[in-house]
Amino acid sequence: MKKRLGIISLFVILFIAFITIWNYSYQIGLEEAYIPIENNSNVYAIPSESGVFKRSEHAMDYENMPVDKNHQRSLTTYYKNRAYHGAPPSIPHAVDEQQNMGGQSCLKCHENGGFTEKFQAYAPVTPHPELVSCKQCHVEQNTQTLFKSGNYAHVAAPEVGVNNALLGSPPMIPHQIQLRENCLSCHAGPSAPKEIRVSHPERVNCRQCHVPSTKEMTEVGTFKRAGNEE
C-alpha cells in the first residue's frame, strides 16, 4: 500500500512540475521575439525601408505585367526628366489644375502603376503615395507662366554595374533611401527603367542583400517654406 502511494505521489509531483514548466515556457513565448531598438543616433536607416513592405502585395502584379518593348523607359529618359540627379521628376504631361492633388488625380495612375490608355504606356509608380501634395515637389515641364531656370550644379548619376562590392555580388544602393522607401516603384514592372529593372520583385526584403553604398545616411527633415517656420 505504501509503495502504491509512493508511486502515485511521484506521478502527482511530476505532473505538477510539468504544468509549472509548461506554464513558464508559455509565458516566455508570449514575450516579444526581438529586442526593441533603443533610441540611438547610429540607428536611423532601418525604418526607411518600411515602404517596400507596405507595397509588397503588388510585387507579383509587376512581375506579370507584359513589357512593352516600344515604350519602355531607359535610364537616359529617366534622368532627362529631372533637373539634376536626385531631383524629383517633372510632370511630362498636361495637368488639370482643378484636380492637381494626389488623391484626386495623380494617385489614380501613379499609386500602384499599370497601363494607362490615354498615354498608351505604363505609369511610373510613386514611392511615397502618402504624400498627396504632389506639385509641392513635382512641376510641369511645359508651363504658360513666367519661369526662371535655375543654375543647378551638374551631378553625375550613378553608373549601372559598377557599384558591386565584389564580383558577382548584389549591387549596392547608390542613393539615399528617404522618399524612396518603396524599392519596387523604380525597380519593378514595365514602368521601371530597363537597366535597373529587377528580375525578382517577389523578394521584397531588398536590403537583405543590397546595402547602401553611402557612408552616411541622414534624414533630410521636414520641408518648410521660407518665412513659415511655425
C-alpha positions as CSV (number, residue, x, y, z in Angstrom):
1,M,0.0,0.0,0.0
2,K,2.8,2.4,0.9
3,K,4.6,1.5,-2.3
4,R,1.5,2.3,-4.3
5,L,1.0,5.7,-2.5
6,G,4.6,6.5,-3.2
7,I,4.3,5.9,-6.9
8,I,1.1,7.9,-7.1
9,S,2.8,10.8,-5.1
10,L,5.7,10.7,-7.5
11,F,3.4,11.0,-10.6
12,V,1.5,13.9,-8.9
13,I,4.8,15.7,-8.3
14,L,6.0,15.1,-11.8
15,F,2.6,16.3,-13.2
16,I,2.7,19.5,-11.1
17,A,6.3,20.1,-12.2
18,F,5.3,19.6,-15.9
19,I,2.4,22.0,-15.5
20,T,4.7,24.6,-13.8
21,I,7.4,24.3,-16.5
22,W,4.9,24.4,-19.4
23,N,3.2,27.5,-18.0
24,Y,6.6,29.2,-17.6
25,S,7.6,28.3,-21.1
26,Y,4.2,29.5,-22.4
27,Q,4.6,32.9,-20.7
28,I,8.1,33.3,-22.1
29,G,6.7,32.6,-25.6
30,L,4.2,35.4,-25.3
31,E,7.0,37.9,-24.9
32,E,8.4,39.8,-28.0
33,A,10.6,37.7,-30.2
34,Y,13.1,40.5,-30.7
35,I,14.9,43.1,-28.7
36,P,13.4,46.6,-29.4
37,I,15.7,49.1,-30.9
38,E,16.5,51.8,-28.4
39,N,16.8,55.4,-29.4
40,N,20.3,55.5,-30.9
41,S,21.8,58.1,-33.1
42,N,23.5,55.4,-35.1
43,V,20.3,53.5,-35.9
44,Y,18.4,55.5,-38.5
45,A,18.2,53.6,-41.8
46,I,16.1,50.6,-41.0
47,P,12.7,52.4,-40.7
48,S,13.3,53.9,-44.1
49,E,12.7,50.7,-45.9
50,S,9.2,50.1,-44.4
51,G,7.6,51.4,-47.6
52,V,8.6,48.4,-49.7
53,F,7.0,46.0,-47.3
54,K,3.7,48.1,-47.3
55,R,3.6,47.8,-51.1
56,S,4.9,44.2,-51.4
57,E,1.4,42.9,-52.2
58,H,1.9,44.3,-55.8
59,A,5.2,42.6,-56.4
60,M,3.7,39.7,-58.4
61,D,1.5,42.2,-60.3
62,Y,4.6,43.9,-61.6
63,E,6.2,40.6,-62.4
64,N,3.2,39.5,-64.5
65,M,2.8,42.8,-66.4
66,P,4.0,42.4,-70.0
67,V,6.9,44.7,-71.1
68,D,6.1,47.0,-74.0
69,K,9.4,46.9,-75.9
70,N,8.4,50.0,-77.9
71,H,7.6,52.2,-74.9
72,Q,9.8,51.1,-72.1
73,R,11.8,53.7,-70.2
74,S,15.6,53.8,-70.1
75,L,17.9,55.4,-67.7
76,T,18.6,58.2,-70.2
77,T,14.9,59.2,-70.3
78,Y,14.7,58.6,-66.5
79,Y,17.4,61.1,-65.7
80,K,16.4,63.5,-68.5
81,N,13.1,64.1,-66.7
82,R,14.9,65.6,-63.7
83,A,16.6,69.0,-63.3
84,Y,19.6,67.1,-61.8
85,H,20.4,63.7,-60.4
86,G,18.3,63.2,-57.2
87,A,15.7,65.8,-58.0
88,P,12.0,65.0,-58.2
89,P,10.9,64.1,-61.7
90,S,9.0,66.7,-63.6
91,I,5.5,66.1,-64.9
92,P,5.8,65.4,-68.7
93,H,2.1,65.8,-69.5
94,A,-0.7,68.3,-69.1
95,V,-2.2,68.7,-65.6
96,D,-5.8,69.6,-64.9
97,E,-5.5,72.5,-62.4
98,Q,-8.8,71.6,-60.9
99,Q,-7.6,68.2,-60.0
100,N,-3.9,68.5,-59.3
101,M,-3.7,66.9,-55.9
102,G,-2.6,63.3,-55.3
103,G,-5.8,61.5,-54.2
104,Q,-7.9,63.3,-56.8
105,S,-5.8,62.8,-59.8
106,C,-2.1,61.8,-59.6
107,L,-2.5,58.7,-57.5
108,K,-5.2,57.3,-59.8
109,C,-2.3,56.3,-62.2
110,H,0.8,56.6,-60.0
111,E,-0.2,54.9,-56.8
112,N,0.1,51.3,-58.0
113,G,1.1,51.7,-61.6
114,G,-0.4,49.9,-64.5
115,F,-1.2,50.6,-68.2
116,T,-2.9,53.9,-69.0
117,E,-5.0,54.1,-72.1
118,K,-4.6,57.8,-72.5
119,F,-0.8,57.7,-73.0
120,Q,-0.6,54.1,-74.2
121,A,2.2,53.4,-71.6
122,Y,2.8,52.2,-68.1
123,A,2.6,54.8,-65.4
124,P,5.6,55.2,-63.2
125,V,4.9,54.3,-59.5
126,T,5.4,56.8,-56.7
127,P,7.4,55.5,-53.8
128,H,5.5,57.8,-51.4
129,P,1.8,57.7,-52.1
130,E,1.1,59.1,-48.6
131,L,2.4,62.5,-49.7
132,V,-0.6,63.8,-51.7
133,S,0.5,67.4,-52.3
134,C,2.4,66.2,-55.4
135,K,3.0,69.6,-57.0
136,Q,4.9,70.8,-54.0
137,C,7.9,68.9,-55.4
138,H,6.9,67.9,-59.0
139,V,6.5,70.6,-61.5
140,E,5.2,70.6,-65.1
141,Q,7.7,70.6,-67.9
142,N,5.6,72.9,-70.0
143,T,4.0,75.9,-68.5
144,Q,2.5,79.2,-69.7
145,T,3.5,81.1,-66.7
146,L,6.8,83.0,-66.1
147,F,9.6,80.6,-65.3
148,K,13.2,81.3,-64.4
149,S,15.6,78.5,-64.8
150,G,18.0,77.7,-62.0
151,N,21.8,77.3,-62.2
152,Y,21.9,73.8,-60.9
153,A,25.3,72.2,-60.4
154,H,25.9,69.1,-62.5
155,V,25.9,65.9,-60.5
156,A,26.9,62.7,-62.2
157,A,24.3,59.9,-62.0
158,P,25.5,56.5,-60.7
159,E,26.5,54.1,-63.3
160,V,25.0,50.6,-63.6
161,G,27.0,47.5,-63.0
162,V,30.0,49.2,-61.3
163,N,28.8,49.5,-57.7
164,N,29.1,45.9,-56.6
165,A,31.2,45.3,-53.5
166,L,32.6,42.1,-55.1
167,L,32.5,40.5,-58.5
168,G,29.1,38.8,-58.8
169,S,27.7,40.2,-55.6
170,P,24.4,42.1,-55.4
171,P,24.8,45.8,-56.4
172,M,24.8,48.3,-53.6
173,I,22.2,51.1,-53.2
174,P,23.9,54.2,-54.6
175,H,21.4,56.7,-53.2
176,Q,19.7,57.8,-50.1
177,I,16.5,56.0,-49.1
178,Q,14.4,58.8,-47.8
179,L,11.4,59.4,-50.0
180,R,12.5,56.3,-51.9
181,E,11.3,53.8,-49.4
182,N,9.5,51.6,-51.9
183,C,12.2,50.0,-54.0
184,L,9.6,48.4,-56.3
185,S,8.4,51.8,-57.5
186,C,11.6,52.3,-59.6
187,H,13.0,48.8,-59.9
188,A,9.9,46.6,-60.7
189,G,7.4,46.3,-63.5
190,P,7.4,47.6,-67.1
191,S,7.5,51.2,-66.0
192,A,10.9,50.7,-64.4
193,P,14.0,51.7,-66.5
194,K,15.1,48.6,-68.2
195,E,18.7,49.0,-67.0
196,I,17.7,48.8,-63.3
197,R,14.6,46.6,-63.6
198,V,14.9,43.8,-61.1
199,S,14.3,40.2,-62.1
200,H,12.9,39.2,-58.7
201,P,10.4,41.7,-57.4
202,E,8.8,39.0,-55.2
203,R,11.8,39.2,-52.9
204,V,10.7,42.3,-51.2
205,N,13.3,42.3,-48.4
206,C,15.7,44.2,-50.7
207,R,18.2,45.3,-48.1
208,Q,18.8,41.7,-47.0
209,C,21.2,41.6,-50.0
210,H,21.5,45.2,-51.2
211,V,23.2,47.5,-48.8
212,P,23.6,51.3,-49.1
213,S,27.0,52.5,-50.5
214,T,26.7,55.9,-48.9
215,K,28.9,56.2,-45.9
216,E,26.3,58.3,-44.0
217,M,22.5,58.2,-44.2
218,T,20.9,61.3,-42.8
219,E,17.3,62.4,-42.6
220,V,16.6,65.4,-44.8
221,G,14.0,66.6,-42.3
222,T,10.5,68.1,-42.8
223,F,10.3,70.7,-45.6
224,K,9.2,74.1,-44.6
225,R,8.6,77.2,-46.8
226,A,10.8,80.2,-46.2
227,G,9.2,82.6,-43.7
228,N,6.9,79.9,-42.4
229,E,8.8,78.4,-39.5
230,E,5.8,77.6,-37.4
